[in-house]
Amino acid sequence: MSQPTELKGSPLEEEHRALGAHIGAFAGWTMPIQYAGTLAEHRAVREGAGLFDLTHLGKIVLEGSGALEAIQRSMPNDARKIAVGAAQYNMVLNERGGIVDDLIVYRTSEQRYLVVPNAANTSRVHRTLLQASDGPTDVVLREDLCILAPQGPRSPEVVARVFPEAPTLGYMHSAELSYRGRTMTVSRSGYTGERGFELFVPDDLAPDLWRELLAAGEGMGLLPCGLAARDTLRLEMGYPLHGNDISEERTPLEAGLSWAVSLDKGDFLGRDALMRQKEEGVPSRLWGLRMQDRLIPRPHYRVMSGGEQVGETTSGTFSPTLKVGIAMAYLSPRERFTPGDRVEVDVRGRRGEAEVLRPPFVDSSPK
């Protein structure tokens, strides 16, 4: 009989418990799911500021003359386009073109890259990069860093009280800044659709930085936020969640992520499969659905049109901003649907009408 895998904990867990957080298991970690409540935390990020602990995300550093080539072999986007101090959305694919993970690649110096995958897929991404690397290149899984993410329209004011230079960063750009005599990566990025930052801080300094950011946000509406609010925020923007909206069974061409694929950059894992799918025809597409009634969709609900099933929801929730149900769903055949079309979602035996649209669902911008 196999032994249960021990969950990892954030160095900030005592801070979270002191603030009354509900702690739960997520992707092999114990992380804060919510504090004051998902709706309040969601509104804080949309209207003021919220502070997330994202330490569960992977942190993989590639350094050396072969670092770029290892990324190019492993991922479909063209990493040659990443300037020093910039970041890029990318993926790791399998040989069938399915999405093993989606991630962010930061170029922190000429030959140093920081790759941030989803928690559940970190080991797989790390292994892929190790296999793709040759020559004088180090590929190191960093387990000594926390990620703190101030997000929301007032987050630049909050962060400026600790890092005065940070608000000058452009979207998807980073800088190496000093905190208590130590260098750390500060990035203008996030997963909420609002202006925000992701701060890669050494574990031993994380509690101090967490408390300092909370104090800086007093009077600005800043709340500590859990992963439940992060999920409703990302879904309002139509950002895909791996394991729900994207997976090894779906390709970037189906998921609406062809903008992050460079088929002409040279060979990479999964390229041949994507070329074949492009030639033969992409069978389905990931769409947004906005309910026209009070029903709330959840994952794995049937989507109907003309009396037949045309798809299945992959994510679904009540939108705190719109006050209606929203969902993501793959619909097929791909050419059948256009924005503004109506379909029905089978919500536990009740049919609810939904409008087909291209996300985001809300008028917001992280830039």
C-alpha beads as a LAMMPS data file, in Angstrom:
LAMMPS data file: protein, C-alpha beads

367 atoms
366 bonds

1 atom types
1 bond types

-500.0 500.0 xlo xhi
-500.0 500.0 ylo yhi
-500.0 500.0 zlo zhi

Masses

1 110.0

Atoms # bond

1 1 1 0.000 0.000 0.000
2 1 1 1.499 3.323 -1.065
3 1 1 2.047 6.020 1.519
4 1 1 0.260 9.366 1.024
5 1 1 2.482 12.069 -0.384
6 1 1 3.408 14.674 2.208
7 1 1 2.103 18.122 1.328
8 1 1 4.527 21.014 1.073
9 1 1 3.848 24.158 3.060
10 1 1 4.537 27.806 2.392
11 1 1 7.017 29.563 4.706
12 1 1 4.152 32.029 5.204
13 1 1 1.675 29.508 6.614
14 1 1 1.869 30.935 10.147
15 1 1 1.174 34.400 8.721
16 1 1 -1.868 33.056 6.862
17 1 1 -3.275 31.265 9.897
18 1 1 -2.811 34.370 12.045
19 1 1 -4.976 36.247 9.526
20 1 1 -7.721 33.620 9.731
21 1 1 -7.073 31.983 6.376
22 1 1 -8.814 28.780 5.394
23 1 1 -5.898 26.521 4.449
24 1 1 -6.449 23.702 1.980
25 1 1 -4.573 21.237 -0.196
26 1 1 -3.734 22.436 -3.701
27 1 1 -1.414 20.719 -6.200
28 1 1 0.660 19.060 -3.489
29 1 1 0.800 22.115 -1.238
30 1 1 -1.128 23.520 1.716
31 1 1 -2.097 27.027 0.613
32 1 1 -4.603 29.726 1.656
33 1 1 -7.889 29.201 -0.201
34 1 1 -9.600 32.279 1.239
35 1 1 -9.480 34.764 4.122
36 1 1 -12.391 37.226 4.421
37 1 1 -14.248 35.417 1.638
38 1 1 -13.838 34.947 -2.094
39 1 1 -16.263 37.708 -3.120
40 1 1 -14.644 40.329 -0.877
41 1 1 -11.156 39.354 -2.024
42 1 1 -12.213 39.377 -5.678
43 1 1 -13.666 42.885 -5.327
44 1 1 -10.555 44.104 -3.507
45 1 1 -8.373 43.126 -6.473
46 1 1 -10.732 44.624 -9.059
47 1 1 -11.199 47.883 -7.134
48 1 1 -8.138 48.325 -4.903
49 1 1 -5.471 45.749 -4.189
50 1 1 -4.992 42.191 -3.024
51 1 1 -1.944 40.247 -1.874
52 1 1 -1.470 36.593 -2.866
53 1 1 1.019 33.956 -1.765
54 1 1 1.930 31.960 -4.904
55 1 1 4.835 30.015 -3.455
56 1 1 3.388 26.760 -4.801
57 1 1 4.334 27.782 -8.358
58 1 1 7.556 26.295 -9.702
59 1 1 10.792 28.273 -9.997
60 1 1 13.323 26.815 -12.447
61 1 1 16.508 28.721 -13.284
62 1 1 18.450 28.011 -16.477
63 1 1 21.868 29.614 -16.709
64 1 1 24.662 29.221 -19.233
65 1 1 25.403 29.474 -22.927
66 1 1 22.928 26.692 -23.770
67 1 1 19.979 28.026 -21.748
68 1 1 18.199 29.673 -24.671
69 1 1 18.561 26.616 -26.894
70 1 1 17.128 24.345 -24.180
71 1 1 14.047 26.562 -23.974
72 1 1 13.743 26.715 -27.770
73 1 1 13.794 22.914 -28.043
74 1 1 11.249 22.487 -25.249
75 1 1 8.703 25.212 -26.008
76 1 1 6.722 26.472 -29.040
77 1 1 7.032 30.235 -28.576
78 1 1 10.173 31.937 -29.880
79 1 1 12.268 32.736 -26.806
80 1 1 14.801 34.604 -28.952
81 1 1 12.338 37.501 -28.810
82 1 1 12.719 37.884 -25.031
83 1 1 14.962 40.848 -24.276
84 1 1 16.892 40.990 -21.014
85 1 1 14.397 42.191 -18.413
86 1 1 11.362 40.964 -20.365
87 1 1 9.064 37.955 -19.974
88 1 1 7.082 35.723 -22.321
89 1 1 4.080 33.408 -22.107
90 1 1 5.085 29.946 -23.284
91 1 1 4.207 26.258 -22.988
92 1 1 5.704 22.793 -22.880
93 1 1 4.026 20.333 -25.263
94 1 1 4.075 16.575 -25.638
95 1 1 4.853 14.778 -28.895
96 1 1 1.144 14.891 -29.850
97 1 1 1.113 18.665 -29.470
98 1 1 -0.890 18.496 -26.240
99 1 1 -0.185 21.086 -23.563
100 1 1 1.908 19.630 -20.730
101 1 1 1.913 23.034 -19.043
102 1 1 1.677 26.739 -19.709
103 1 1 4.191 28.985 -18.008
104 1 1 6.091 32.261 -17.978
105 1 1 9.737 32.616 -19.048
106 1 1 11.687 35.577 -17.609
107 1 1 15.048 36.589 -19.030
108 1 1 16.838 38.089 -16.056
109 1 1 20.280 38.450 -17.680
110 1 1 22.000 37.630 -20.969
111 1 1 22.310 33.900 -20.228
112 1 1 19.945 33.438 -17.278
113 1 1 16.244 32.541 -17.510
114 1 1 13.631 31.988 -14.817
115 1 1 10.837 29.585 -15.813
116 1 1 7.655 29.572 -13.689
117 1 1 5.386 26.567 -14.329
118 1 1 2.211 25.502 -12.551
119 1 1 2.750 23.654 -9.279
120 1 1 1.369 20.293 -10.399
121 1 1 3.593 20.234 -13.495
122 1 1 6.862 21.587 -12.102
123 1 1 8.663 18.229 -11.998
124 1 1 7.617 17.407 -15.567
125 1 1 8.756 20.790 -16.898
126 1 1 12.031 20.545 -14.963
127 1 1 12.688 17.101 -16.430
128 1 1 11.910 18.294 -19.968
129 1 1 14.339 21.202 -19.656
130 1 1 17.051 18.945 -18.251
131 1 1 16.647 16.568 -21.194
132 1 1 16.792 19.463 -23.673
133 1 1 19.915 21.048 -22.196
134 1 1 23.444 20.255 -23.225
135 1 1 26.774 21.971 -22.875
136 1 1 27.592 24.329 -20.005
137 1 1 24.020 24.949 -18.805
138 1 1 22.685 24.643 -15.268
139 1 1 18.993 23.783 -14.846
140 1 1 18.110 24.242 -11.179
141 1 1 14.773 23.814 -9.426
142 1 1 14.752 26.589 -6.826
143 1 1 12.977 25.583 -3.627
144 1 1 14.254 28.504 -1.564
145 1 1 12.007 31.217 -3.031
146 1 1 8.514 32.491 -2.252
147 1 1 6.344 34.367 -4.730
148 1 1 4.258 37.240 -3.362
149 1 1 1.803 38.826 -5.789
150 1 1 0.289 42.250 -5.062
151 1 1 -2.493 42.677 -7.656
152 1 1 -5.044 45.379 -8.410
153 1 1 -5.271 48.964 -9.671
154 1 1 -3.631 50.309 -6.505
155 1 1 -0.896 47.663 -6.349
156 1 1 1.710 50.037 -7.863
157 1 1 1.185 52.401 -4.915
158 1 1 1.568 49.518 -2.469
159 1 1 4.709 48.120 -4.067
160 1 1 6.275 51.574 -4.473
161 1 1 6.472 51.917 -0.685
162 1 1 8.879 48.969 -0.605
163 1 1 10.407 49.095 -4.103
164 1 1 10.222 52.719 -5.352
165 1 1 11.533 51.724 -8.810
166 1 1 8.972 48.950 -9.412
167 1 1 6.034 51.012 -10.784
168 1 1 8.201 52.153 -13.721
169 1 1 8.382 48.577 -15.032
170 1 1 6.391 47.846 -18.170
171 1 1 3.928 44.980 -18.350
172 1 1 5.687 41.584 -18.613
173 1 1 9.010 43.128 -17.625
174 1 1 11.145 42.493 -14.560
175 1 1 14.126 43.907 -12.710
176 1 1 16.603 42.674 -10.130
177 1 1 15.996 44.874 -7.087
178 1 1 17.375 44.933 -3.558
179 1 1 15.410 44.029 -0.424
180 1 1 17.202 44.060 2.946
181 1 1 20.549 43.770 1.214
182 1 1 19.528 40.814 -0.980
183 1 1 18.812 40.821 -4.717
184 1 1 15.424 39.520 -5.883
185 1 1 13.375 39.488 -9.076
186 1 1 10.435 41.901 -9.223
187 1 1 8.076 41.426 -12.169
188 1 1 5.119 43.391 -13.553
189 1 1 2.906 40.396 -14.226
190 1 1 -0.031 38.432 -12.874
191 1 1 -3.027 36.173 -13.486
192 1 1 -5.877 38.478 -12.457
193 1 1 -6.348 40.877 -15.364
194 1 1 -5.389 43.861 -13.206
195 1 1 -2.124 45.729 -12.863
196 1 1 0.082 43.720 -10.583
197 1 1 3.455 42.385 -9.550
198 1 1 5.068 39.060 -8.761
199 1 1 7.928 39.242 -6.264
200 1 1 10.425 36.367 -6.025
201 1 1 11.759 36.676 -2.489
202 1 1 14.101 34.368 -0.518
203 1 1 12.159 32.171 1.912
204 1 1 13.749 33.655 5.009
205 1 1 12.774 37.206 4.007
206 1 1 9.240 36.351 2.855
207 1 1 7.450 36.892 6.209
208 1 1 9.018 40.351 6.562
209 1 1 8.054 41.339 3.012
210 1 1 4.522 39.954 3.451
211 1 1 3.959 42.036 6.598
212 1 1 5.553 45.105 5.025
213 1 1 3.266 44.916 1.981
214 1 1 0.165 44.460 4.147
215 1 1 1.160 47.523 6.178
216 1 1 1.850 49.500 2.999
217 1 1 -1.636 48.668 1.716
218 1 1 -3.499 49.917 4.771
219 1 1 -5.888 52.621 3.635
220 1 1 -5.777 51.409 0.021
221 1 1 -8.286 48.600 0.408
222 1 1 -5.643 45.873 0.233
223 1 1 -6.726 42.440 1.461
224 1 1 -4.801 39.181 1.744
225 1 1 -6.292 36.917 -0.923
226 1 1 -6.536 33.179 -1.432
227 1 1 -6.470 30.929 -4.458
228 1 1 -10.275 30.835 -4.782
229 1 1 -10.367 34.548 -5.657
230 1 1 -7.432 34.090 -8.014
231 1 1 -9.529 31.526 -9.885
232 1 1 -12.612 33.739 -10.288
233 1 1 -10.403 36.660 -11.335
234 1 1 -8.563 34.649 -14.004
235 1 1 -11.812 33.170 -15.332
236 1 1 -13.359 36.622 -15.805
237 1 1 -10.369 37.351 -18.055
238 1 1 -10.640 34.032 -19.881
239 1 1 -7.138 33.011 -18.815
240 1 1 -6.890 29.218 -19.226
241 1 1 -6.215 26.993 -16.229
242 1 1 -4.119 23.903 -16.856
243 1 1 -6.000 20.773 -15.885
244 1 1 -9.304 22.433 -16.770
245 1 1 -9.201 24.535 -19.932
246 1 1 -5.917 23.219 -21.295
247 1 1 -4.355 19.792 -20.925
248 1 1 -2.271 17.172 -22.671
249 1 1 -5.393 16.249 -24.660
250 1 1 -5.697 19.732 -26.202
251 1 1 -3.300 21.602 -28.469
252 1 1 -2.548 25.341 -28.483
253 1 1 -4.382 25.598 -31.821
254 1 1 -7.587 24.334 -30.202
255 1 1 -7.100 26.439 -27.061
256 1 1 -6.797 29.756 -28.914
257 1 1 -3.092 29.972 -28.063
258 1 1 -1.677 29.925 -31.590
259 1 1 -0.329 33.438 -30.907
260 1 1 2.175 31.738 -28.559
261 1 1 3.343 29.227 -31.194
262 1 1 6.101 29.916 -33.727
263 1 1 6.032 27.049 -36.224
264 1 1 8.803 28.604 -38.320
265 1 1 11.390 29.091 -35.537
266 1 1 12.890 25.614 -35.929
267 1 1 12.172 22.264 -34.331
268 1 1 10.582 21.920 -30.897
269 1 1 8.754 19.225 -28.985
270 1 1 5.293 18.747 -30.542
271 1 1 5.941 20.786 -33.700
272 1 1 5.255 17.946 -36.153
273 1 1 1.893 17.216 -34.526
274 1 1 0.868 20.881 -34.690
275 1 1 1.860 21.056 -38.353
276 1 1 -0.311 18.015 -39.097
277 1 1 -3.272 19.415 -37.183
278 1 1 -2.972 22.732 -38.987
279 1 1 -2.977 20.966 -42.359
280 1 1 -5.792 18.529 -41.530
281 1 1 -7.979 21.070 -39.722
282 1 1 -8.387 22.043 -36.077
283 1 1 -11.482 20.213 -34.784
284 1 1 -12.616 22.518 -31.972
285 1 1 -12.058 25.867 -30.295
286 1 1 -12.087 27.136 -26.719
287 1 1 -14.836 29.770 -26.289
288 1 1 -16.269 31.834 -23.484
289 1 1 -19.924 31.384 -22.504
290 1 1 -21.985 34.020 -20.685
291 1 1 -25.203 32.749 -19.170
292 1 1 -28.417 34.607 -19.979
293 1 1 -30.243 33.462 -16.830
294 1 1 -29.469 32.739 -13.180
295 1 1 -27.960 29.274 -13.675
296 1 1 -24.294 28.837 -12.717
297 1 1 -22.186 26.539 -14.926
298 1 1 -19.430 24.346 -13.537
299 1 1 -16.821 22.165 -15.274
300 1 1 -17.940 19.130 -17.320
301 1 1 -21.441 20.382 -18.134
302 1 1 -22.796 19.508 -21.572
303 1 1 -23.164 22.301 -24.133
304 1 1 -26.027 21.824 -26.608
305 1 1 -27.022 23.394 -29.926
306 1 1 -29.761 22.305 -32.304
307 1 1 -30.643 19.378 -30.081
308 1 1 -27.144 17.858 -30.107
309 1 1 -24.122 18.074 -27.847
310 1 1 -21.476 20.363 -29.326
311 1 1 -19.107 20.618 -26.389
312 1 1 -18.441 20.557 -22.673
313 1 1 -17.569 23.260 -20.173
314 1 1 -14.027 23.215 -18.809
315 1 1 -14.322 25.975 -16.167
316 1 1 -17.381 27.721 -14.802
317 1 1 -18.354 30.006 -11.952
318 1 1 -20.460 32.938 -10.810
319 1 1 -18.809 36.159 -11.964
320 1 1 -18.640 38.579 -9.015
321 1 1 -18.194 41.490 -11.442
322 1 1 -20.959 40.645 -13.924
323 1 1 -23.320 38.960 -11.431
324 1 1 -23.989 36.117 -13.898
325 1 1 -22.591 32.686 -14.619
326 1 1 -19.642 32.405 -16.990
327 1 1 -17.776 29.434 -18.413
328 1 1 -15.146 28.250 -20.846
329 1 1 -15.978 25.417 -23.249
330 1 1 -14.573 23.633 -26.271
331 1 1 -17.138 23.738 -29.092
332 1 1 -17.012 21.763 -32.314
333 1 1 -16.955 21.795 -35.205
334 1 1 -14.679 24.812 -34.990
335 1 1 -16.200 26.678 -37.949
336 1 1 -19.774 26.377 -36.689
337 1 1 -19.651 29.057 -34.011
338 1 1 -19.046 32.810 -34.016
339 1 1 -19.285 35.454 -31.274
340 1 1 -22.905 36.256 -30.461
341 1 1 -24.220 32.760 -31.171
342 1 1 -26.463 31.173 -28.563
343 1 1 -26.075 27.692 -27.084
344 1 1 -27.575 25.860 -24.117
345 1 1 -25.704 24.593 -21.062
346 1 1 -27.121 21.586 -19.227
347 1 1 -26.881 22.649 -15.570
348 1 1 -27.819 19.569 -13.533
349 1 1 -30.727 18.737 -15.837
350 1 1 -31.847 22.320 -16.485
351 1 1 -31.066 23.975 -19.809
352 1 1 -29.743 27.526 -19.597
353 1 1 -29.108 29.775 -22.587
354 1 1 -25.598 31.180 -23.006
355 1 1 -23.958 33.626 -25.397
356 1 1 -20.789 32.523 -27.177
357 1 1 -17.982 35.092 -26.939
358 1 1 -14.250 35.624 -27.101
359 1 1 -12.953 36.450 -23.599
360 1 1 -12.256 38.516 -21.618
361 1 1 -15.683 38.681 -20.017
362 1 1 -14.869 41.944 -18.196
363 1 1 -13.368 45.232 -19.313
364 1 1 -10.041 45.101 -17.534
365 1 1 -6.378 45.246 -18.472
366 1 1 -3.180 44.202 -16.676
367 1 1 -1.179 46.822 -18.579

Bonds

1 1 1 2
2 1 2 3
3 1 3 4
4 1 4 5
5 1 5 6
6 1 6 7
7 1 7 8
8 1 8 9
9 1 9 10
10 1 10 11
11 1 11 12
12 1 12 13
13 1 13 14
14 1 14 15
15 1 15 16
16 1 16 17
17 1 17 18
18 1 18 19
19 1 19 20
20 1 20 21
21 1 21 22
22 1 22 23
23 1 23 24
24 1 24 25
25 1 25 26
26 1 26 27
27 1 27 28
28 1 28 29
29 1 29 30
30 1 30 31
31 1 31 32
32 1 32 33
33 1 33 34
34 1 34 35
35 1 35 36
36 1 36 37
37 1 37 38
38 1 38 39
39 1 39 40
40 1 40 41
41 1 41 42
42 1 42 43
43 1 43 44
44 1 44 45
45 1 45 46
46 1 46 47
47 1 47 48
48 1 48 49
49 1 49 50
50 1 50 51
51 1 51 52
52 1 52 53
53 1 53 54
54 1 54 55
55 1 55 56
56 1 56 57
57 1 57 58
58 1 58 59
59 1 59 60
60 1 60 61
61 1 61 62
62 1 62 63
63 1 63 64
64 1 64 65
65 1 65 66
66 1 66 67
67 1 67 68
68 1 68 69
69 1 69 70
70 1 70 71
71 1 71 72
72 1 72 73
73 1 73 74
74 1 74 75
75 1 75 76
76 1 76 77
77 1 77 78
78 1 78 79
79 1 79 80
80 1 80 81
81 1 81 82
82 1 82 83
83 1 83 84
84 1 84 85
85 1 85 86
86 1 86 87
87 1 87 88
88 1 88 89
89 1 89 90
90 1 90 91
91 1 91 92
92 1 92 93
93 1 93 94
94 1 94 95
95 1 95 96
96 1 96 97
97 1 97 98
98 1 98 99
99 1 99 100
100 1 100 101
101 1 101 102
102 1 102 103
103 1 103 104
104 1 104 105
105 1 105 106
106 1 106 107
107 1 107 108
108 1 108 109
109 1 109 110
110 1 110 111
111 1 111 112
112 1 112 113
113 1 113 114
114 1 114 115
115 1 115 116
116 1 116 117
117 1 117 118
118 1 118 119
119 1 119 120
120 1 120 121
121 1 121 122
122 1 122 123
123 1 123 124
124 1 124 125
125 1 125 126
126 1 126 127
127 1 127 128
128 1 128 129
129 1 129 130
130 1 130 131
131 1 131 132
132 1 132 133
133 1 133 134
134 1 134 135
135 1 135 136
136 1 136 137
137 1 137 138
138 1 138 139
139 1 139 140
140 1 140 141
141 1 141 142
142 1 142 143
143 1 143 144
144 1 144 145
145 1 145 146
146 1 146 147
147 1 147 148
148 1 148 149
149 1 149 150
150 1 150 151
151 1 151 152
152 1 152 153
153 1 153 154
154 1 154 155
155 1 155 156
156 1 156 157
157 1 157 158
158 1 158 159
159 1 159 160
160 1 160 161
161 1 161 162
162 1 162 163
163 1 163 164
164 1 164 165
165 1 165 166
166 1 166 167
167 1 167 168
168 1 168 169
169 1 169 170
170 1 170 171
171 1 171 172
172 1 172 173
173 1 173 174
174 1 174 175
175 1 175 176
176 1 176 177
177 1 177 178
178 1 178 179
179 1 179 180
180 1 180 181
181 1 181 182
182 1 182 183
183 1 183 184
184 1 184 185
185 1 185 186
186 1 186 187
187 1 187 188
188 1 188 189
189 1 189 190
190 1 190 191
191 1 191 192
192 1 192 193
193 1 193 194
194 1 194 195
195 1 195 196
196 1 196 197
197 1 197 198
198 1 198 199
199 1 199 200
200 1 200 201
201 1 201 202
202 1 202 203
203 1 203 204
204 1 204 205
205 1 205 206
206 1 206 207
207 1 207 208
208 1 208 209
209 1 209 210
210 1 210 211
211 1 211 212
212 1 212 213
213 1 213 214
214 1 214 215
215 1 215 216
216 1 216 217
217 1 217 218
218 1 218 219
219 1 219 220
220 1 220 221
221 1 221 222
222 1 222 223
223 1 223 224
224 1 224 225
225 1 225 226
226 1 226 227
227 1 227 228
228 1 228 229
229 1 229 230
230 1 230 231
231 1 231 232
232 1 232 233
233 1 233 234
234 1 234 235
235 1 235 236
236 1 236 237
237 1 237 238
238 1 238 239
239 1 239 240
240 1 240 241
241 1 241 242
242 1 242 243
243 1 243 244
244 1 244 245
245 1 245 246
246 1 246 247
247 1 247 248
248 1 248 249
249 1 249 250
250 1 250 251
251 1 251 252
252 1 252 253
253 1 253 254
254 1 254 255
255 1 255 256
256 1 256 257
257 1 257 258
258 1 258 259
259 1 259 260
260 1 260 261
261 1 261 262
262 1 262 263
263 1 263 264
264 1 264 265
265 1 265 266
266 1 266 267
267 1 267 268
268 1 268 269
269 1 269 270
270 1 270 271
271 1 271 272
272 1 272 273
273 1 273 274
274 1 274 275
275 1 275 276
276 1 276 277
277 1 277 278
278 1 278 279
279 1 279 280
280 1 280 281
281 1 281 282
282 1 282 283
283 1 283 284
284 1 284 285
285 1 285 286
286 1 286 287
287 1 287 288
288 1 288 289
289 1 289 290
290 1 290 291
291 1 291 292
292 1 292 293
293 1 293 294
294 1 294 295
295 1 295 296
296 1 296 297
297 1 297 298
298 1 298 299
299 1 299 300
300 1 300 301
301 1 301 302
302 1 302 303
303 1 303 304
304 1 304 305
305 1 305 306
306 1 306 307
307 1 307 308
308 1 308 309
309 1 309 310
310 1 310 311
311 1 311 312
312 1 312 313
313 1 313 314
314 1 314 315
315 1 315 316
316 1 316 317
317 1 317 318
318 1 318 319
319 1 319 320
320 1 320 321
321 1 321 322
322 1 322 323
323 1 323 324
324 1 324 325
325 1 325 326
326 1 326 327
327 1 327 328
328 1 328 329
329 1 329 330
330 1 330 331
331 1 331 332
332 1 332 333
333 1 333 334
334 1 334 335
335 1 335 336
336 1 336 337
337 1 337 338
338 1 338 339
339 1 339 340
340 1 340 341
341 1 341 342
342 1 342 343
343 1 343 344
344 1 344 345
345 1 345 346
346 1 346 347
347 1 347 348
348 1 348 349
349 1 349 350
350 1 350 351
351 1 351 352
352 1 352 353
353 1 353 354
354 1 354 355
355 1 355 356
356 1 356 357
357 1 357 358
358 1 358 359
359 1 359 360
360 1 360 361
361 1 361 362
362 1 362 363
363 1 363 364
364 1 364 365
365 1 365 366
366 1 366 367
